[in-house]
């Protein structure tokens, strides 16, 4: 993992901002094919996720399981982050490796807007 991944895991938005200003690649993947955005969403670091999205992080990158950041936002019922991902063109119909899309993961338990 990169320093950017760790900054997101430990919810350090100031460090995320600094690393991006120092030209850190916002879409680089770790060994699990997770981006910093995926890590930010997994660890509910909402401010970090927003900084990454505003810095052109791709919300549609899939990790080794085929999950996108939106899959993790929906799974954790994080409506604010899910809405932000959708505003940044997250693909709502992306399917993971077990062919579940975000809508079916939590269809009746989450409202995006």
C-alpha positions as CSV (number, residue, x, y, z in Angstrom):
1,X,0.0,0.0,0.0
2,X,1.0,3.6,-0.6
3,X,1.1,6.4,1.9
4,X,-2.1,7.6,0.3
5,X,-3.8,4.3,1.1
6,X,-2.7,4.5,4.7
7,X,-3.8,8.2,5.1
8,X,-7.3,7.1,4.0
9,X,-7.3,4.0,6.3
10,X,-6.4,6.2,9.2
11,X,-8.8,9.1,8.2
12,X,-6.1,11.8,7.7
13,X,-7.6,14.3,5.2
14,X,-4.8,16.8,5.7
15,X,-2.2,14.1,4.8
16,X,-4.4,13.1,1.8
17,X,-4.4,16.7,0.6
18,X,-0.6,17.0,1.1
19,X,0.1,13.8,-0.8
20,X,-2.1,14.8,-3.7
21,X,-0.4,18.2,-3.9
22,X,2.9,16.3,-4.0
23,X,1.5,14.4,-7.1
24,X,0.6,11.1,-5.5
25,X,-1.3,9.0,-8.0
26,X,-4.9,8.9,-6.7
27,X,-5.8,5.8,-8.8
28,X,-2.8,3.5,-7.9
29,X,-3.9,0.1,-6.6
30,X,-2.4,-2.0,-3.8
31,X,-1.9,-5.7,-3.9
32,X,-5.7,-6.3,-3.5
33,X,-6.3,-3.9,-6.4
34,X,-7.8,-1.4,-4.0
35,X,-7.4,2.3,-4.6
36,X,-7.1,4.9,-1.9
37,X,-10.8,5.8,-2.6
38,X,-11.9,2.2,-1.9
39,X,-9.9,2.3,1.3
40,X,-11.4,5.6,2.3
41,X,-14.9,4.3,1.8
42,X,-14.2,0.9,3.5
43,X,-12.9,2.8,6.6
44,X,-15.7,5.5,6.4
45,X,-13.2,8.3,6.0
46,X,-15.7,10.5,4.2
47,X,-13.6,13.7,4.0
48,X,-10.7,11.7,2.5
49,X,-13.1,10.2,0.0
50,X,-14.4,13.6,-1.0
51,X,-10.9,15.0,-1.4
52,X,-10.0,12.0,-3.7
53,X,-13.1,12.5,-5.8
54,X,-12.4,16.2,-6.2
55,X,-8.9,15.2,-7.3
56,X,-10.3,13.0,-10.1
57,X,-10.1,9.6,-8.4
58,X,-11.9,7.1,-10.5
59,X,-14.9,5.8,-8.6
60,X,-15.3,2.8,-11.0
61,X,-12.0,1.0,-10.3
62,X,-12.7,-2.6,-9.2
63,X,-10.7,-4.3,-6.5
64,X,-9.7,-8.0,-6.6
65,X,-13.3,-9.0,-5.6
66,X,-14.8,-6.9,-8.3
67,X,-16.1,-4.3,-5.9
68,X,-16.1,-0.6,-6.5
69,X,-16.2,2.1,-3.9
70,X,-19.9,2.3,-4.4
71,X,-20.3,-1.4,-3.5
72,X,-18.6,-0.7,-0.1
73,X,-20.6,2.5,0.5
74,X,-23.9,0.7,-0.1
75,X,-22.8,-2.3,2.0
76,X,-21.9,-0.1,4.9
77,X,-25.1,2.0,4.4
78,X,-23.1,5.1,4.0
79,X,-25.6,7.2,2.2
80,X,-23.6,10.4,2.1
81,X,-20.6,8.8,0.5
82,X,-22.8,6.8,-1.9
83,X,-24.5,10.0,-3.0
84,X,-21.1,11.7,-3.6
85,X,-19.8,8.7,-5.6
86,X,-22.9,8.8,-7.7
87,X,-22.4,12.6,-8.3
88,X,-18.9,11.7,-9.5
89,X,-20.2,9.3,-12.1
90,X,-19.9,6.0,-10.2
91,X,-21.5,3.2,-12.3
92,X,-24.6,2.1,-10.4
93,X,-24.8,-1.1,-12.4
94,X,-21.3,-2.3,-11.9
95,X,-21.3,-6.0,-10.8
96,X,-18.8,-7.6,-8.5
97,X,-17.4,-11.1,-9.0
98,X,-20.5,-12.7,-7.5
99,X,-22.6,-10.6,-9.9
100,X,-24.3,-8.4,-7.3
101,X,-24.9,-4.8,-8.2
102,X,-25.2,-2.0,-5.7
103,X,-28.9,-1.8,-5.9
104,X,-29.4,-5.4,-5.0
105,X,-27.0,-5.3,-2.1
106,X,-29.2,-3.0,0.0
107,X,-32.2,-2.3,-2.2
108,X,-34.7,-1.6,0.6
109,X,-32.3,-0.4,3.3
110,X,-30.7,2.6,1.7
111,X,-31.8,5.8,0.0
112,X,-29.1,7.7,-1.9
113,X,-30.9,11.1,-1.9
